[in-house]
Each structure stands twice: as structure tokens, then as C-alpha cells.
Amino acid sequence: MQLKWCRGTESNRRHEDFQSTALPTELAAHTLNPVTLYLASDKVFRPSDISKSLDTRELLMTIMTYDFIIVGAGIIGLTVANSLKHRNPSSNILVIEKEPTPGLHASGRNSGILHSGIYYGPGTLKAKVCARGNERMLAFAKEHKIPCNNVGKVIIPVEESDLPTLDKLMANAKHNGVRAEKLTATEIKEIEPYCDPYEVGIYCPDTSIIDSKAVVAKLRSILSLKGVEFLFNQKVVSANAAEKWVQTTIGRYHFGHLFNCAGAYADVLAKMFGVGKGYRFVPFKGIYFKLKPEFNNMVRGNIYPVPDIRFPFLGVHFSVSIGGGVYVVPTAIPAFGRENYFPFKDINLAEAIWSGFNLAKLYISDRHNFRELVHREVANYSKSNFLKAARILVPSVTADALLRSDKVGIRPQLVNIRKGEFELDYVVERGKNSTHVLNAISPAFTSSFEFADKVLGTT
């Protein structure tokens, strides 16, 4: 592989070729594709200097130029890279990830449910991409032999007041092209014998479960074979939209266009580009329970309550996992940091103070009945209240059947600061030489292949 180096500015270059084998190990590991290196130094180096006296740190402080840079190697970053490579096979693409491997956060910690698309109202971006995204993810799983089971889902009302929302869900299904059947309580119990619907329920046959970690791993492998370069353990610390570069903890990288798919840190990166100033994330923690194996027969697929469509969370529900277990998932309580998975780890005091202050403002204003959401979710943090919520759906579940799981997820929920409310749909904004995915929440994994095409459509 040939690399090029030069001295001085882009307008005053002096190039020579050298082989990557002459590079120090630390840099050679990051240069998998042909790129141009601009040494950040006023010195003039000959190729022979590379293997002799050139200090490694001077090499690492280089500028590498790519057609596209994607920040974030979660499911959205990977599918955006996949779509870019499909549209531009000869393009040089770099994916920058601050973690040592892809999908360590939301993409690898989700429930693995592929949603049908019934929840999302007409006109929303979620409604436009979920059902088709579901089909494409299933096709990908089939093609690459990724574990995936079609188990279906029932959505059940628990009281009369849920029935109008049930009808809205059926209207959504019709508009979004989602297969859904409104069945009697008796018919629902034939599908899920242990659930307790009020009069009627909805059956969604196209809800599946998938090994989400296997999807991420396979995508990374495919992209690498196509020539997409990955840089791990590198966090973006600054950026210049006009000059089209990002600076990481190791080096500087130039781009033609940048895609911000940084997940829980997308708002931080966006602000480096002057984008998304009216938004900020509030992290919510999802704590999972699971059924003891001897009680797994109580749930065949997915059992969900009729959701409160004013809120971004779907309520406590039951879901089988790809490994055969049954999770009761999840709570949604404010977290003390974007990676605060465990009680006293990765606490960000500044984030916690900001989140607390703004959640207090939302609580006081009570827009969209926010107080009700807080009371419900905080109450579910205790096992006894969580059990009560679970028993509304499956009355025969007992405290002895529930185990607290070590599975924990963080959902970064975007807050519209000006409006003082949660953003419930995907949010994608353009910046100078950049595109920013600011709110890729559920069903982002399900819809990722289709959503990635929409993201590219905004460039």
C-alpha cells in the first residue's frame, strides 16, 4: 500500500511515496487504506527518516484525508457507512469510535426486539422507516445467518381508557403498512395464555427478536472487507467545519463530509459544528429484570401494554430473548451520566446537575403530563412496584419469579430546550459540510438500514 507524505500547507506540498511497513506499529495499525498524510511539522523528512529517527508522536499528529468521516460505530454509524459504500464504492470512508469495539452502548445493550412500526404516527420519520427497516434487517439476518426469531407481539389494554389509544394504533398500522389484527381477549389469550387483556388486544405478527451484537459484528466485518477504515479508542475533541477536519485524542483527520452518529454524545459533537444548539440529551437508565428459567413458559413472544403515546417510553413489558430467556423490561429513570450504567460508576456531576435542573423545569411546567411519567417510572425502580406493573399484564407473575438482571441500558433522550419538551421523533440536522443524527432512539436498531438511506438523503 502506498502512502503519501508532504511538508507544509496543502498549497505548498512536496510528496514522496513510502511503504506502510516503514511506519511505526502504532500508526500502521490505523492506515488500512490509501490515504494522504500531512505531517504536522515544519521539518522535511525523507522516506528513510520514517524508519530511522522520526519521532512516533510526530507521525501520529498527522492529518489524514477521507471522502467521508463517520463519528460513532453503533448501528447507525455502521449502516450509514454501509449505505455510503453502496452509493460510492470507490470512496474513502473512516469510522471513528471512542470505544475499543463497535456497539458497546445502546446498539449492544438493547432488548433485541425488531419492532413492526405500529406505534408511530403518520408523518413521522419513524413511521416512514420502521416497517421497511424491519424487513431489511430480517433480510440481512437471513443472508448472514444471524440468529433471529419471529415471535410476534401482543399489545393489550388493561382498562377501558386504553381502548381509544388501541384504535389509534390500528390506524397507525394501516397507514404505515404494518400487519396487525385486533382480536378479542379470548383470541389474544390463545397467543399468550398468561396475559390478561381488557376485552380486546392487538396482535402484531411481524415483531421479531435478533442477536443485536451479532448484527453489529457482521456489519463491521463486511465494511472492513469493503475497505472502510475503523479507528477505535479515539475520541473527537475538536472540529472545524469550514476547514473540514476533526481532531481526536491521537490525530487530525480531514473529510469531504462528516456524519455525526455519535449516539449519546451526538449533541456534544454537533455543537462543535454550530448545530443543535437548541437541544441537549438527558440520559435515562433502563434496568432489566428477568424470569427464572422455570417460569419462562409464561411468555411465548412479546407482551406490551397499550402505551401512553404522550411519552417516549413504552412501559414495563415482557420479551423473550434470542437466548431463550424472558426479560421484563425496563424502567426509565434519570441517570447521573451518559454512561452511568452502575450506581457509583461513570457519574458525571455536571451532567447530573444539568439534567436535574431541566427535569425539574419539565416537572414544574408539567407539559404533556410529565409529572405522571416521573411518578410512574420512579415508582417502578423498586422491585415491589415493578412487580405490580408486570402483574397488570401477567397476573400470575410472583416476586419469586423475578430476578434482577445485570443487563442495563442507557437511553439518551433528546430535550428541545426552547420548547421544554422531549423530542419523540428522529432528529437529523445539516451543518456546514456535515450531517448530524441528533435523536436516534428506538426503533433505531430496527429501522437502521432504511434510516441510514434517509440520513444520506439529507446531504
N, C-alpha and C positions, 0 to 999 in steps of 0.2 A: 504494500500500500504506500502511495506517495503522499507525503505531507508537504506543504509549502510554508516557509517562514519568511518574514520580512522585517526590515528595520524602519522605524519612523512611522509617519502617518500613512493613511490609505492612499493619499495623493502623491506620496514620495516613497514608493516601495522598491525594495531590491529583493528579488526572490531567488531561492535556491531549493533544490529538492533534496530530501533525505529520507531514509527508510525509518519506519516507526520502531524497528528493532534497536535503533540508536537511542531511543528515548528512555529515560528512567522509568522503572516499573510503575511508579505512582501515576505518571502521565499516560504511558502507553495503554494502561487499562481503560482509559477514558476516551481513546481515539480509535474507535472501531470502524469509522467511515472516513473517506477522503474529506478533509476539511482544510481550511486555510488558517494557519496560526500567525497571529501578530504579536511578536514578543514585546512585552511592556517594559522596554528598556531602551536607553539611548546607545547602548553598546552595539557593535557589529559582531555577529557570531558567524563563523563558518560552520558547515555541517560537521566538520571534525571536532569542533568545540562541544557539540552536543554530548558526545560520549566521553569527553575529557574533563574540561574544567567548568563547564556551565553549571551554575548552582540550580538544583532542582526547583527551588522556590521561584526562580525567575521564569522557569518553564511553566510552572503551574499557574502563575499570574499571566496567563495569555488570554487573548480574545479569539474565540472560535466562532465562525460564521456559519449559520444554517438558514435554510429557507423558512423553516417553521420551528419554533420552540414551544413546547407544551410544559407547563409547570403543574406537576401533580400526576402520579402514576396510580390513581384509583381507577375505578371502572370508567368514569367519564373521560379522564385523560387518555386512557388506553383506546377507547372506542373513537375518540376524536383523532388520535394518531392513525388508527385503522382506516377511518374514512378519508383522511388526508392522503394516505399512501395509495388508497384505491383510486382517488381522483388524480393524484400527481405521483405516479410510480417512480419517477426519477428524482423526486425532491429529497433534500437532506433534512431529516427531522430529528430533533433532540428532545427527549423527555427528561426533565429534571425533577428529582424526588428527594425530599429531605430524609426519608427513612431508608433503611438498608435493603428493603424489598418492596414490591408493589402491594397496594391494597391492605396495608396494615390497620387502617382505621375503618371508616364506615363501610367500605366495599368488602372487607373481610370479616366484619362484625355484624352484618345484618342477619335477618332471620332466614334468608334464602328463599323467600316467597316471591314468585313471579305473579304479579297482580294482573287482573283481567282488564282493568280500566273503568270499572263501574262507578267509582267514587267521584270522578272528575267532571265538572260541569261543562256544558258546551261553550266553546270559545277559548277555553284554557289551553295552554301549551301541553299540560299533562294529558288532557283529553285527546289531543291530536297525535300524541306519540306513544301512549301506553299500550294500546291493543296491538298495534303493528310492532312495537318494540318487543312485546311478549312473543309474538310469532318468530321474530328474527333471533331472539335469544334461544328459543327452543330449537330452531333450525341449527344454530351454532353448536348447541349441546349435542344434538344428534350427529352432526357431521364429525365432531371431535370426541365422541364417546364420553362426554362429561355426564356424571350421574345426575339424573333429572327424572322426577316422577310427577305425573299428572294426578293430583289427588282431589282437586275441586275445593270449593269453599261454600259454606252456608252463612248467610247474614240474617240474623234473627232479631226481631223486635222483642222487647221484654215487657212492654206496656203499650197501652193504646196510643199514647202520644208519639210513639215511634212510627206509626203507620204512615203519616204524610211523608216523612223522610224516605221510607221504604219505596213509596211511589215515585219520589224524585230520583232515587237510584235506578229504578226501572226505566225512567225516562232517559237518564244518562246512558244507560246500556243501549237503548235503541239508537240514540244519536251517535254514540261512539262506536257502533258496530260490535258490541260486546254480547256474546251469548249469555243470556240469563233467563231463568224461569222463576216465576212467582208461584210458590207451592203452598199447599195447606200445611198446618202444623204436623198432621199425620204423615204427609209425604216427606217433610223435612226430617222427621224422626226416622224414617226408613233409611235416610242417608247417614244421619248422625243420631243414633238411638239414644244417647245420653244427654242431648241438648234439650232445652226447654223453651221453644218459641211461643210467642203470644199470637195465636190464631194462624199466622202465615209466616212465610220466610222466603228468602231468595236463594236459589242455587246457581252458582257460577261454575260451570264445568271446566273452564279453561284456566283455572288457577293451579299453578304447579309449584313444586319446590325443587331447588337446584343447589349444587355444590358451588357456592359463590367463589370460594377460594380457588377451586379448580378452573373456573372461568377466567379469573384474573391471571393465573399462572399460564394457562394456554395462550391467552392473548399476548402476554409478554413474550412468550416463546415465538409465536408467529411473527410478531412485529420485529423481533431481533433478526429472524431469518430474512425478513424483507429489507433489512438494512437500517431500521430505526435504531438510533443510539440512545442508551439509557445512562444517566448519571445519578447514582444513588449517594446518600449521605451528603447531599449538597442542598443547603437552604438558600433561597434567594433573599438577599439582604438589601438590595437597592436596584433601581431600574431607571432608565432614561428612554422615554417613549419616542422622543424626537430623533435621538441618535441610535435608537433601536438596539439597546443592549440591556442585559440583566447581569448583575454581579452576584455571585454566590459566595459561600464561605471558602471556595477554592479558586475560582477563576471568573473571568468575564466572557460572556457569550453574546454575539450579535445575531440578529434574526431579521428575516423579512417581515414576518408576522408572528405575534405571540398569542397563545391561547392559555388563559388563566383557568385551570381546572384544579385549583389548589384546595378544594374541599372546605374544611373548617377555617382555612386561612385565606380563602379567596377574597374576602373583603379587605384584608390587610394588603395583599398584593395589588388589588385593584386601585387602592388609594395611591400607590407608588406611580400609577399611570394617570392619576387625576380622575378616576372613575369610581362610581359607587359611593360618593361622599354622603349620600343620604341614607346609607344602610350600615348595619353592623349585626354581627352574629351574637346570639345568646345561646350558649350550649346547654342542651338538655340531656340528662343521663337516662338511659333505659336499662333497668335492672330486670333480669330474667329469672323466672322460676321454671322448674321442670317437674314432670310427673315421675314418680318412682316407676321403674320398669313394669312392675306388676299391675299398674293402673293404665298403661299405655293403650289398652284396648278400648278405653272410654272415648278416644278421639281417632277418627279414621282419616280426616283431612285437615281442614281449617274451619274453625268456628269463630265467627266475628259477631259483635253486637252491631246493631244499626248505629252508625257514628253520629256524633253531633257535628254537622258539617260546618259549623262556625269555627271549629278548632282544627289545628293541623294534625292532631293525634287521633288514632282510631279506637282507642280504648283497650282495656285488657281483653285478650283473645287467646285462643288455643291454636297451636300449629304443630303439625308433625314436622320432624326434621329429616334431612336426607339420610341421616344415620339411623333413623327408625325411632328415635326418642320423641317425646312430646314436650314442647315448651309452652309455658303460659307467659305471654309477653305483652308489652313490657310496661313498666312505669315510665313516666316522663317528668323528672324533677330537675330543677336547675342545677347545673354542675359548676364547680368552682374553677373551671379552666376548660380549654378546648380538648384536653387530653386527660381530664381528671376522672379516669376510669375507676380508680380505687380511692377510698376515703381520704387518705393523707398523702397521696402521690400526685405530682404534676398539678398542684394547686397554683393558680395564677392570681395573686391578690388583686392586682389592678383590674383584671378581667372580672373577678368576682364582685368587686365594688361597683364597676360599671354595670354589670348585669343586674345586680341587686337594686341599684338606683333606678334603672329603666324598667325593671319588672315591677317595682313599687309604683312608678308612674302609670304603668298599664293597669295595675291593680286599682289604683285610686280612680282613674278615669273610667274603668270597667267597660271599655269598648269591647263589643262582641262578647259580653258576659265573661270577661277574662277572670273575674273573681271565682266564678263557678269552676272554671278549668283548674285554677290553682288549688281550690279546696279539694277537688276530686283527685288530682294527681298526687298532691302531698299526702292525703289520707292513704293512698294506695302504697305508700312507702313502707307502711307497717304490714307485716305478714297477715295479720288478722283482717285488716281492711282489704288487702289484696285478695285474700281468700273469699271475702264477701262478694267482691266484684266478679271473681271467677265463678262462684256458685250461682250467680244470676244466669249465666249461660249453661253451666253444667251443675245442677244442684247436688249431685251425688259426690262431688269432689270434697274431700275432707282435708283437714290440716295435715294428717299423716301421709296424705298422697303427695304433698308438695315438698319439693326440695329447692333451696336457693341455689341457683346455678352460678358458675364462675363466669358465664357469658355476660358481658357488659358492653353496651354501645353508647356512643355519643352522637346525638343529632344536633348539628349546628342549625338553629332556626333563625332565619333572617328577619330582622326587625326593620321596618320602614320608620326611621327616626322622625321624619317630618309628620307622618300620619299617626305615629304612635300605635302601630299595629303590626301583626305578623304578616309576612308575605306568604301566601298559601300556594302560589304557582311558581314554576321555574322562573328565574330572572336571568336574562342574558343581556349584557350591555356592550356596545362597541366603545373602544377608546382609540387613540391615535396608534395606528399600526398594531392593534391588539383587540382581542375579544375576551370578555370576562363572564364566566359562568358563576353567577353570584348565589344562586339558590338551587342547588341540585339535590333536593330532598326526595324522599320516597314519592313515587316509584322510580327513582333514578336508575337503580340497577336494572329493573325490568325493562325500562324504555331506552336504555343507554345506546344501543346501536342506532335506533331511529332518532333519538335526541341528538346524537353526535352529528347526524346529517343536517338537522335544523340549526345547530350551532354553526356549522360551516356555511349554512345559507345566510348567516348574518354578516359574513366577512365581505 
